[in-house]
Amino acid sequence: FMMRSKTAIKGLAETGKSPSDIFEKANDTLCEGNDADMFVTAWIGIIDLTTGKMQCANAGHEYPAIKHKDGEWELLKDKHGLALAAMEGMPFAEYEVQLEEGDKIFVYTDGVPEAINEAEEQFGTDEMLRALNAAKTINMADTLPFIRKRVAGFVGEADQFDDITMMCFEYKGSQTVHGKES
């Protein structure tokens, strides 16, 4: 089901549709023949690299985290829609984020805040934000390994029941390369 979801979203994204259209069509596709009543959460952001304008939609996924160039990491409390394949014909709200040079976005699965330690305490979003802020001055390539190490240190030997997937990027702004903007 996850592969089917990924294929549907990717195929629709490649057509140039808006995030809300992508989720609406993917949702209807995933509802077809879904006898097991499975669902998937997803977040999508499509950025115009020349302007920093990012069109986004959230299908029941965790709040993304955002860090403005000189600020702290914080949750971007966007409007969630239902998870994909939860109900056919659902509309998905779309919103816009204006990124400036140096802004960063962090997206993650619920396995990050819901990671548990041996005392059955959750890592939580507050600790995730503390870890991100502890890493705010390190190289972007080292950010995800740093966060993964913090989660692993918290978890210790406790068995985990969910995946831990993370993605982070920094908007570099509109840059001119060989006389062309990129």
C-alpha positions as CSV (number, residue, x, y, z in Angstrom):
1,F,0.0,0.0,0.0
2,M,2.9,2.3,0.8
3,M,4.4,1.7,-2.6
4,R,1.1,2.3,-4.3
5,S,0.7,5.6,-2.4
6,K,4.2,6.7,-3.3
7,T,3.7,5.9,-7.0
8,A,0.3,7.8,-7.1
9,I,1.7,10.9,-5.4
10,K,4.9,11.0,-7.4
11,G,3.1,10.4,-10.7
12,L,0.6,13.2,-10.0
13,A,3.3,15.6,-8.7
14,E,5.2,15.2,-12.0
15,T,2.2,16.5,-13.9
16,G,2.6,19.9,-12.3
17,K,-0.7,19.8,-10.4
18,S,-1.1,21.8,-7.1
19,P,-0.6,20.0,-3.8
20,S,-4.3,20.0,-3.1
21,D,-5.1,18.5,-6.5
22,I,-2.3,15.9,-6.0
23,F,-3.7,14.8,-2.7
24,E,-7.4,14.8,-3.9
25,K,-6.6,12.6,-6.9
26,A,-4.2,10.3,-5.0
27,N,-6.8,9.9,-2.2
28,D,-9.5,8.8,-4.7
29,T,-7.0,6.4,-6.4
30,L,-6.0,4.9,-3.1
31,C,-9.6,4.5,-2.0
32,E,-10.3,2.3,-5.0
33,G,-10.0,-1.4,-4.0
34,N,-8.9,-0.6,-0.5
35,D,-10.6,-3.5,1.1
36,A,-8.1,-3.6,4.0
37,D,-9.1,0.0,4.9
38,M,-5.5,1.1,4.9
39,F,-4.5,4.8,4.9
40,V,-1.4,6.8,4.7
41,T,-0.4,10.3,6.0
42,A,1.6,12.6,3.8
43,W,2.8,16.1,3.6
44,I,3.8,17.8,0.3
45,G,5.5,21.1,-0.4
46,I,6.2,22.3,-3.9
47,I,8.7,25.1,-3.9
48,D,9.4,27.7,-6.6
49,L,13.2,27.9,-6.4
50,T,13.3,31.4,-7.9
51,T,10.9,33.0,-5.4
52,G,11.0,30.7,-2.3
53,K,7.2,30.4,-2.5
54,M,6.2,26.9,-1.4
55,Q,2.6,25.6,-1.9
56,C,1.8,22.9,0.7
57,A,-0.8,20.4,1.8
58,N,-1.0,18.1,4.8
59,A,-2.9,14.8,4.7
60,G,-3.0,13.9,8.4
61,H,0.8,14.0,8.8
62,E,2.9,15.5,11.6
63,Y,3.4,19.2,11.7
64,P,6.5,20.2,9.8
65,A,9.2,22.2,11.6
66,I,10.5,25.4,10.2
67,K,13.5,27.5,11.1
68,H,13.9,31.0,9.7
69,K,17.5,32.1,8.9
70,D,18.2,33.7,12.3
71,G,15.5,32.1,14.3
72,E,14.7,28.9,16.3
73,W,13.1,25.8,15.0
74,E,9.3,25.7,15.6
75,L,6.4,23.7,14.5
76,L,4.5,25.0,11.5
77,K,1.0,24.4,12.7
78,D,-0.7,23.9,9.4
79,K,-4.2,22.8,8.7
80,H,-4.4,19.0,8.4
81,G,-6.7,17.1,6.1
82,L,-7.7,13.5,6.6
83,A,-5.1,10.8,5.9
84,L,-5.1,9.6,2.3
85,A,-7.5,6.7,1.5
86,A,-9.6,7.5,4.7
87,M,-12.6,8.6,2.6
88,E,-13.2,9.1,-1.1
89,G,-14.0,12.6,-2.5
90,M,-12.2,14.5,0.3
91,P,-10.9,18.1,-0.4
92,F,-7.5,19.0,0.9
93,A,-6.6,22.5,2.0
94,E,-3.6,24.2,0.5
95,Y,-1.5,26.8,2.2
96,E,1.6,28.9,1.2
97,V,4.9,29.3,3.0
98,Q,7.3,32.1,1.9
99,L,10.9,30.9,2.4
100,E,13.7,33.3,2.5
101,E,17.4,32.5,1.9
102,G,18.7,30.4,4.8
103,D,15.2,29.1,6.0
104,K,15.0,25.4,6.7
105,I,12.2,22.9,6.7
106,F,12.2,19.6,8.7
107,V,9.6,16.9,7.9
108,Y,9.4,13.6,9.8
109,T,7.2,10.6,10.4
110,D,5.4,10.1,13.8
111,G,8.1,7.5,14.7
112,V,10.3,10.5,15.7
113,P,8.2,12.1,18.4
114,E,6.6,8.7,19.3
115,A,10.0,6.9,19.8
116,I,9.9,5.4,23.3
117,N,12.6,4.7,25.8
118,E,12.8,1.8,28.3
119,A,10.5,3.7,30.8
120,E,7.9,3.9,28.0
121,E,8.3,7.7,27.7
122,Q,8.0,9.3,24.3
123,F,10.7,11.4,22.7
124,G,8.0,14.0,21.9
125,T,8.0,17.1,19.7
126,D,9.4,19.3,22.4
127,E,12.5,17.2,22.7
128,M,12.7,17.0,18.8
129,L,12.6,20.8,18.7
130,R,15.3,21.0,21.4
131,A,17.5,18.6,19.3
132,L,16.9,20.6,16.1
133,N,17.9,23.8,17.9
134,A,21.0,22.2,19.3
135,A,21.9,21.4,15.7
136,K,20.9,24.7,14.2
137,T,24.5,25.8,13.5
138,I,25.9,22.6,12.2
139,N,26.2,21.7,8.5
140,M,22.9,20.6,6.8
141,A,24.5,17.3,5.9
142,D,25.1,16.6,9.5
143,T,21.6,17.6,10.8
144,L,19.7,14.4,10.2
145,P,22.5,12.1,11.6
146,F,22.6,14.4,14.7
147,I,18.8,14.1,15.2
148,R,18.9,10.3,14.7
149,K,21.7,10.0,17.3
150,R,19.7,12.1,19.8
151,V,16.6,9.8,19.2
152,A,18.7,6.7,19.5
153,G,20.3,8.0,22.7
154,F,16.9,8.6,24.2
155,V,15.5,5.2,23.1
156,G,18.4,3.1,24.4
157,E,17.6,-0.6,24.2
158,A,13.8,-0.2,23.9
159,D,12.1,-1.9,21.0
160,Q,10.5,0.5,18.5
161,F,7.2,-0.1,16.8
162,D,7.3,2.5,14.1
163,D,9.6,3.7,11.4
164,I,11.7,6.8,11.8
165,T,12.0,8.8,8.6
166,M,13.2,12.4,8.4
167,M,13.9,14.9,5.6
168,C,15.4,18.4,6.0
169,F,16.3,21.1,3.5
170,E,17.6,24.6,3.4
171,Y,16.4,27.2,0.9
172,K,19.5,28.8,-0.6
173,G,17.6,31.6,-2.3
174,S,17.6,32.5,-6.0
175,Q,21.2,32.3,-7.1
176,T,22.7,33.3,-10.4
177,V,24.8,30.6,-12.1
178,H,26.5,31.4,-15.5
179,G,24.2,34.3,-16.1
180,K,21.0,32.4,-15.3
181,E,19.0,32.3,-12.2
182,S,18.7,28.9,-10.6
